[in-house]
Amino acid sequence: MQRLTQDERKLIEPIERSAMLERTERWSAINSGTGNLTGLQRQAEELAHAFAALPGEVELRAPAQVTSVDASGREIEQANGQHLILRVRPAAQRRFLLTGHMDTVYPADHPFQAGRWIDGDTYNAPGAADMKGGIAVMLAALVAFERSSAAASTGYDVMINSDEETGSLSSAALIAELARGKTAALTYEPSARPDGTLAHSRGGSGNYSVTISGRAAHAGRNPQDGRNAIVAAGALAVALKTMEHPDLAINPARIDGGSANNVVPDLAILRFNIRPKTAEAALNFERDFSVLLQHIEAVHEVGTHVHGGITRPPKPVDLEAQRLFDLVQRTGADLGQDFGWQPSGGVCDGNNIAACGVPVVDTMGVRGGAIHSPEEYLIASSLAERAALSAVVLHRLATGDLA
């Protein structure tokens, strides 16, 4: 730590892992799967209490309305939890955005509910890495940053949403609102690898549901009068898969619908995900998909209705974003933390923030691994390590390092 200033050393001296670890263990014991509104409410209240330690106003914002398509082809409202917002010194000219998510991928009935220590530095628990440990790091870093003389002239917003794991559909507008006018953003997803590697550029993601309307008929007496929605859905799934190329992955994931064995089915819902690596690939898919649907409708004599679309734009790294990556890496080196970065096929709220023109590093959270599985783990020593990293990065941003 030879290149830290005296002020930076004083900033991080009080940071230690015990309070962060206690919070992470307690928060990980709360089931906050995206669909568990009761658990999300409890988690939001815990977070509101914890973030009240910072100056500013804590608010729990109602989710925006979101719809989905059920197994019968009906568009229904999708319930989501509240989102936490903290605004600190909103009148400051230089302002930052810090984001995280309180939801996990583990529903209330999932068998993975309790934490356990694998060894003295490895904690296995639902959401420990993704990203309740990251939220603890964010809070500790901000508490440390508030001790900086530069904090008084700097503002920031914190947003912790409740629906990141399902695409942030009910918080996307909120993310865009808070990103407006920000100098830089930090998001607290876990590191891309257990060694602290940052996720660099990211592809995009889109989720689609295509409702296919055919015509029912008796499968034995007059099948020629029917229009088989399941066959059309299958043809569409196969055709979509042939549209893949190096900049576009397509995953037909599920077909709902059908009928009794002696009935030509008149309804099917095909659900699929796309992963475009570039904005051009995303635009080209929309054009080609429209043409493909017209072909399916004509050949199979069915109707189609599309729900969904691209919700996470691809996240290239431009010059401004690269300067932020360089600052984070340089700060890490000054703290004795050596890490690089790599492209990622995953998506997160960093995609949404970058689409607003704000430079963002979105893997500022803990080191760990095996996320989205019962083997998910947090490397406990990384709590203090990554909190110190964020605190110094914020201090350097506040003193004009990106200016």
C-alpha positions in Angstrom: 0.0 0.0 0.0 2.9 2.4 -0.8 0.9 4.7 -3.1 -2.0 5.4 -0.8 -2.2 9.0 0.5 -2.3 9.6 4.2 -6.0 10.6 3.9 -6.7 7.3 2.1 -5.0 5.3 4.8 -7.0 7.0 7.5 -10.2 6.4 5.5 -9.8 2.6 5.5 -8.2 2.0 8.8 -11.5 1.5 10.7 -12.8 -1.0 8.1 -13.0 -4.6 9.4 -15.0 -7.6 8.5 -16.9 -8.5 11.6 -19.8 -6.1 11.1 -20.1 -6.9 7.4 -19.9 -10.6 8.1 -22.6 -10.4 10.8 -24.9 -8.5 8.4 -24.2 -10.9 5.6 -25.0 -13.9 7.7 -28.2 -12.3 9.0 -29.4 -11.1 5.6 -28.6 -14.5 4.0 -30.9 -16.2 6.5 -33.8 -14.1 5.1 -35.3 -15.8 2.1 -35.7 -13.0 -0.5 -36.4 -14.9 -3.7 -37.7 -12.5 -6.3 -41.3 -13.9 -5.9 -41.3 -14.0 -2.1 -42.9 -10.7 -1.3 -43.0 -11.3 2.4 -39.3 -12.1 2.6 -38.4 -9.1 0.3 -40.4 -6.8 2.6 -38.4 -8.1 5.6 -35.2 -7.7 3.7 -36.1 -4.2 2.6 -36.8 -3.1 6.2 -33.5 -4.5 7.4 -31.7 -2.6 4.6 -33.6 0.6 5.3 -32.5 0.4 9.0 -28.9 -0.3 8.1 -28.6 2.4 5.4 -30.1 5.0 7.8 -26.5 5.2 9.2 -25.7 7.3 6.2 -26.8 10.9 5.7 -29.8 11.4 3.4 -33.3 10.1 3.1 -34.1 6.4 2.7 -37.2 5.6 0.6 -38.9 2.3 -0.3 -40.3 2.8 -3.8 -43.2 0.8 -5.2 -42.3 -1.3 -8.2 -43.5 -0.3 -11.7 -46.2 -2.5 -13.2 -44.9 -5.5 -15.0 -46.8 -8.2 -16.9 -46.1 -11.8 -18.0 -47.8 -14.4 -20.0 -49.2 -17.4 -18.1 -49.6 -21.0 -19.3 -53.0 -20.3 -20.8 -51.7 -17.4 -22.9 -53.2 -14.6 -20.7 -51.2 -11.5 -19.9 -51.2 -11.1 -16.2 -49.6 -8.7 -13.7 -46.4 -9.8 -12.2 -46.0 -8.9 -8.5 -42.6 -7.5 -7.3 -41.2 -6.1 -4.1 -40.3 -2.6 -3.2 -37.0 -1.0 -4.2 -34.8 0.9 -1.7 -33.4 4.3 -2.6 -31.1 6.5 -0.6 -30.2 10.1 -1.8 -27.3 11.8 -0.2 -26.5 15.5 -0.9 -28.7 15.6 -4.1 -27.7 19.3 -4.8 -24.0 18.4 -5.2 -22.6 18.9 -8.7 -20.5 15.7 -8.7 -22.7 12.7 -8.0 -22.4 9.0 -8.2 -24.7 6.0 -8.4 -24.2 2.8 -6.4 -26.6 -0.2 -7.0 -27.3 -3.6 -5.7 -30.2 -6.1 -5.5 -31.8 -7.7 -2.5 -33.5 -10.5 -4.3 -32.0 -14.0 -4.9 -32.8 -16.9 -7.2 -33.9 -19.2 -4.3 -37.7 -19.2 -3.8 -39.3 -19.8 -0.3 -39.7 -23.5 -0.9 -36.1 -24.1 -2.2 -34.1 -26.6 -0.1 -31.1 -24.2 0.1 -32.1 -21.9 3.0 -29.4 -22.0 5.6 -25.7 -21.0 5.8 -22.7 -23.1 6.9 -19.0 -22.6 7.1 -17.0 -24.7 4.7 -13.7 -23.6 6.3 -12.5 -20.5 8.2 -12.8 -18.2 5.2 -15.5 -19.8 3.0 -19.2 -19.2 3.9 -21.8 -21.2 1.9 -25.3 -19.5 2.1 -28.1 -18.4 -0.2 -27.2 -14.9 -1.6 -24.0 -14.7 0.4 -22.0 -13.7 -2.7 -24.9 -12.7 -5.0 -25.3 -10.3 -3.4 -26.0 -9.8 0.3 -22.2 -9.7 0.9 -21.9 -7.1 -1.8 -24.6 -4.9 -0.1 -22.6 -5.1 3.1 -19.5 -4.1 1.3 -21.3 -1.1 -0.3 -22.6 0.1 3.0 -19.2 -0.2 4.8 -17.5 1.6 1.9 -20.0 4.5 2.1 -19.6 4.8 5.9 -15.8 5.0 5.4 -16.2 7.5 2.5 -18.3 9.7 4.7 -15.1 10.2 6.8 -13.4 11.7 3.8 -13.0 15.5 3.6 -14.1 15.2 -0.1 -17.5 13.7 0.9 -19.0 17.0 1.9 -18.9 18.3 -1.7 -20.0 15.0 -3.3 -23.4 13.4 -3.6 -24.6 9.9 -4.4 -27.7 7.8 -4.9 -28.0 4.2 -3.7 -30.6 1.9 -5.3 -31.1 -1.7 -4.1 -33.9 -3.3 -6.2 -36.0 -6.4 -5.6 -36.2 -7.8 -9.1 -32.6 -7.9 -10.6 -32.6 -11.7 -10.9 -35.7 -11.6 -13.2 -34.4 -8.7 -15.4 -35.2 -5.6 -13.3 -38.4 -5.0 -15.3 -40.1 -3.2 -12.4 -37.0 -1.1 -11.6 -35.6 -0.3 -15.1 -37.2 3.1 -15.2 -35.9 3.8 -11.7 -32.4 2.9 -12.7 -32.6 5.2 -15.7 -33.9 8.0 -13.6 -31.2 7.7 -11.0 -28.4 7.2 -13.6 -29.2 10.6 -15.2 -26.4 13.1 -14.7 -24.1 10.8 -12.7 -20.3 11.0 -13.1 -19.8 7.3 -12.6 -21.5 4.2 -11.1 -20.5 1.2 -9.1 -22.6 -2.0 -8.9 -22.0 -4.7 -6.3 -22.3 -8.0 -8.2 -19.7 -10.5 -7.0 -16.4 -10.6 -8.9 -16.4 -12.5 -12.1 -13.9 -15.0 -10.7 -12.9 -15.9 -7.1 -9.6 -14.1 -7.6 -11.3 -10.7 -7.9 -11.4 -10.5 -11.6 -13.9 -7.8 -12.8 -16.5 -8.3 -15.5 -15.7 -6.0 -18.4 -17.9 -5.9 -21.5 -21.2 -7.7 -21.3 -23.6 -9.0 -23.9 -27.3 -8.2 -23.7 -30.3 -10.3 -22.9 -33.9 -10.5 -24.0 -36.8 -12.7 -22.9 -39.7 -13.4 -25.2 -43.0 -15.3 -25.0 -44.8 -16.0 -28.3 -48.4 -17.0 -28.0 -49.5 -19.1 -31.0 -53.2 -19.4 -31.8 -54.2 -22.4 -34.0 -57.5 -24.1 -34.5 -58.8 -27.1 -32.6 -60.2 -30.2 -34.4 -60.7 -33.9 -33.7 -57.4 -35.7 -34.2 -59.1 -38.7 -35.8 -62.2 -37.4 -37.6 -61.1 -34.1 -39.2 -57.5 -33.3 -38.3 -57.2 -31.5 -41.7 -59.5 -28.8 -40.3 -57.2 -28.1 -37.3 -54.1 -25.9 -37.2 -51.6 -27.3 -34.7 -50.2 -24.7 -32.5 -47.7 -27.1 -30.9 -46.2 -28.0 -34.3 -46.0 -24.3 -35.2 -44.3 -23.6 -31.8 -41.8 -26.4 -32.5 -41.1 -25.2 -35.9 -40.5 -21.7 -34.5 -38.1 -23.0 -31.9 -36.0 -24.9 -34.4 -36.0 -22.0 -36.8 -34.8 -19.6 -34.0 -32.0 -21.9 -33.1 -30.7 -21.8 -36.8 -30.5 -18.0 -36.5 -27.6 -18.2 -34.0 -24.2 -16.8 -35.0 -21.1 -15.8 -33.0 -22.7 -12.5 -31.8 -26.0 -14.0 -31.0 -27.0 -17.0 -28.8 -30.7 -18.1 -28.7 -32.2 -20.5 -26.2 -35.7 -21.9 -26.8 -36.5 -22.8 -23.2 -40.1 -23.9 -22.9 -43.3 -24.7 -24.7 -46.6 -24.4 -22.8 -50.0 -25.4 -24.1 -51.3 -28.4 -26.0 -54.5 -30.4 -25.4 -55.7 -34.0 -25.1 -54.2 -36.6 -27.3 -57.2 -36.7 -29.5 -57.5 -32.9 -30.1 -55.4 -30.8 -32.5 -54.1 -28.2 -30.1 -55.1 -24.6 -30.7 -52.7 -23.0 -28.2 -49.0 -23.0 -27.5 -46.7 -20.5 -25.8 -43.0 -20.6 -26.8 -40.6 -18.9 -24.3 -37.0 -18.2 -25.3 -34.0 -16.0 -24.4 -31.5 -14.3 -26.7 -28.0 -13.1 -25.8 -26.8 -10.5 -28.4 -23.1 -9.4 -27.9 -23.6 -6.2 -29.8 -26.2 -3.6 -30.4 -26.1 -4.4 -34.1 -26.8 -8.1 -33.4 -29.8 -7.1 -31.3 -31.3 -4.9 -34.0 -30.7 -7.5 -36.7 -32.5 -10.1 -34.6 -35.6 -7.9 -34.2 -35.8 -7.5 -38.0 -35.1 -11.2 -38.7 -37.5 -12.4 -36.0 -40.3 -10.3 -37.5 -39.7 -12.0 -40.9 -39.6 -15.4 -39.3 -43.0 -14.9 -37.5 -44.6 -13.9 -40.8 -43.3 -17.1 -42.3 -44.5 -19.3 -39.4 -48.0 -17.7 -39.6 -48.2 -18.3 -43.4 -46.9 -21.9 -43.4 -48.8 -23.1 -40.4 -51.9 -20.8 -40.8 -51.7 -19.6 -37.2 -51.7 -16.3 -35.4 -48.9 -15.1 -33.1 -48.6 -12.5 -30.4 -45.2 -11.5 -28.9 -44.6 -10.4 -25.3 -41.3 -9.2 -24.1 -38.1 -8.1 -25.8 -34.6 -7.1 -25.1 -34.4 -5.8 -21.5 -30.6 -5.7 -21.0 -28.8 -3.9 -23.8 -25.3 -5.1 -24.6 -22.7 -3.3 -22.6 -19.5 -2.4 -24.6 -16.7 -0.6 -22.7 -16.1 2.9 -24.2 -13.2 5.2 -23.4 -15.0 6.7 -20.4 -15.8 3.3 -18.9 -12.3 2.1 -19.5 -10.9 5.1 -17.5 -13.1 3.9 -14.6 -11.9 0.4 -15.0 -8.3 1.7 -15.0 -9.0 3.7 -11.8 -10.4 0.7 -10.0 -7.5 -1.6 -11.1 -4.9 1.1 -10.1 -6.6 1.5 -6.7 -6.6 -2.2 -6.2 -2.9 -2.4 -6.9 -2.3 0.4 -4.4 -4.1 -1.7 -1.8 -2.2 -4.8 -2.7 -5.1 -6.3 -4.6 -4.0 -7.5 -8.1 -6.9 -8.3 -10.5 -7.7 -7.9 -14.1 -11.0 -8.1 -16.1 -12.6 -10.3 -18.7 -15.7 -10.2 -20.9 -18.9 -11.8 -19.4 -21.8 -13.5 -21.0 -23.9 -12.7 -17.9 -26.0 -9.5 -17.6 -26.9 -7.2 -14.7 -28.0 -3.7 -13.9 -24.7 -2.5 -15.1 -26.1 -3.1 -18.6 -28.9 -0.7 -17.9 -26.7 1.9 -16.4 -24.2 1.8 -19.3 -27.1 2.2 -21.7 -27.7 5.6 -20.0 -24.2 6.7 -21.0 -22.8 6.4 -17.5 -19.4 4.6 -17.0 -19.9 1.7 -14.6 -17.9 -1.1 -13.0 -20.5 -3.7 -12.0 -18.5 -6.3 -10.1 -17.4 -4.4 -7.0 -18.9 -6.9 -4.6 -17.3 -9.8 -2.8 -15.1 -12.6 -4.1 -16.9 -15.9 -4.2 -18.4 -18.4 -6.6 -21.0 -21.0 -7.6 -23.7 -18.4 -7.6 -27.2 -19.5 -8.5 -26.6 -22.9 -7.0 -26.7 -24.5 -3.5 -22.9 -24.4 -3.6 -22.8 -20.6 -3.6 -20.0 -19.3 -1.4 -18.5 -16.1 -0.1 -14.8 -15.6 0.7 -15.2 -13.8 4.0 -11.8 -12.1 3.9 -12.9 -10.3 0.8 -15.5 -8.3 2.7 -12.9 -5.8 4.2 -10.8 -6.1 1.1 -13.5 -5.0 -1.3 -14.9 -2.4 1.1 -11.5 -0.7 1.2 -11.3 -0.8 -2.6 -14.7 0.9 -2.9 -13.9 3.5 -0.2 -10.7 4.6 -1.9 -12.3 4.5 -5.4 -15.1 6.8 -4.2 -12.5 9.1 -2.5 -10.5 9.4 -5.8 -13.7 9.9 -7.8 -14.7 12.6 -5.4 -11.4 14.4 -5.8 -11.6 14.4 -9.5 -9.7 11.4 -10.7 -11.9 11.0 -13.8 -12.1 14.7 -14.5 
